[in-house]
Amino acid sequence: MYAVLRQYSGIGASALINMIEERKAEVEKLLRAVEGFESYTCARSDDGGFTMTVCQDKAGTDESLRVAKEWISKNCGSTGVGAPLVSEGPTVIQAS
C-alpha cells in the first residue's frame, strides 16, 4: 500500500475544505475511480485541512494527485488556495 497526504493551509484552505465537504459525493466518486484506490480521508485542521489517499501502489496515489489537482483547479480556483504540501510513502500499518 502507498499513501499520499496533501496539507492545505493559508489563504483559501478553509474554503477548499468546505467545498470538499459540500461536494463530498462528487469527490468520493472521482477518487474511487482511481485504479488501486483503497481509502480517502479529508479532515479539518487549525490552519485549513488535509486529505489522505491510500492506494495499492504509487501509481494510484500519483493518479489521485493528478485528479485532485484537476478538480481543485476546475472547482475551487476562486478560493485562492495554494498548492498543498505533499508527503507520500509506503504504508507501515493501516487499520480500519
Protein Blocks (a to p, Z undefined) as FASTA:
>chain_A
ZZdddddehehklmmmmmmmmmmmmmmmmmmmpghiabdcddddfklpadddddfbfklm
mmmmmmmmmmmmmmmmmnopacddddddddfbdcZZ
